[in-house]
Amino acid sequence: MTKIVTLTMNPALDIATSTDQIAPEHKLRCDSPRYDPGGGGINVARAVHSLGVDALAVFPAGGAAGNLIDHLLHQEGVEHRVIPIAGFTRESLNVVERESGAQYRFVLPGPEIGSFDQQLCLDELAAAAADATYIVASGSLPLGVPEDFYGRVVDLARRQGKRLVLDTSGPALKSAGAGVYLLKPSLVELESLTGRPIRGEREEEQAARELIEQDRCEIAVVSLGARGAILASKDAIERLRSVPVAVKSAVGAGDSMLAGVLVGLTRGLSLREATRFGIAAGAAALLAEGTQLCRLDDVERIYRQLPAAE
């Protein structure tokens, strides 16, 4: 039984390369590119799979980039279901400037997805999630998809008795409503939800607590980057620290973190320990180059190094 099913409404073909120096009006000779299936839910499913747990990714796709995502997921052994669309799946380009080490990320818009295809995605998600424990809705929404679309996913999960995990931003996050099991905002997204700037650890914890009090979610895991995460629930609020790592690329770190939390929960870890495992997975993703995600051996090593909760 696949316990984790993900939905990605705006998938992307991630392309990673490097060049000596970024400069305008010049031909920039690049290294051979690396291609990876991308988009929030797809990344979560790939990271979950790499950590030894089965996951199934549901997403709409079309055109050459969509076909390549399908092919690459087959190669990785990640179970997935594609909803064919007429539009062309987007591409995202990640370029490292070797001279400075700076990373440049060019993210193209996704295709427009109409109401008929939106419903097909929901129908496919409902079928795929019939025997699952967790539904993960992750990533941005493409053109044509209304801001409150994730609210429909919340309703779907409630009808099926599944735990919905949500990781998105902007209007799509604000419009998701109540009924989410686990929400994973960044600090910037937390500020967006509260409508105010957040300064200092005390305000961070208060804002996280408000998500629970407002019934937006049962559990909030606020990603703080190199500082770790805040874990908030109705029972407690904890600050969990990370460890410093040598950063090669930040692509997919948040998705890897969420995957780690879910893998920890499916393996029977406590919520606190699952979140610490997620922090380790997010840190491990930073060690990977380009658009690669976390590796199991790195995750387990970093997990053993994490400091105890405060």
Secondary structure, 3 states (H helix, E strand, C coil): CCCEEEECCCCEEEEEEEECCCCCCCCCCECCCEEEEECHHHHHHHHHHHCCCCEEEEEEECHHHHHHHHHHHHHHCCEEEEEECCCCCEEEEEEEECCCCCEEEEECCCCCCCHHHHHHHHHHHHHHCCCCCEEEEECCCCCCCCCCHHHHHHHHHHHHCCEEEEECCHHHHHCCCCCEEEECCEHHHHHHHHCCCCCHHHHHHHHHHHHHHCCCEEEEEEECHHHCEEEEECCCEEEECCCCCCCCCCCCHHHHHHHHHHHHHHCCCCHHHHHHHHHHHHHHHCCCCCCCCCCHHHHHHHHHHCCCCC
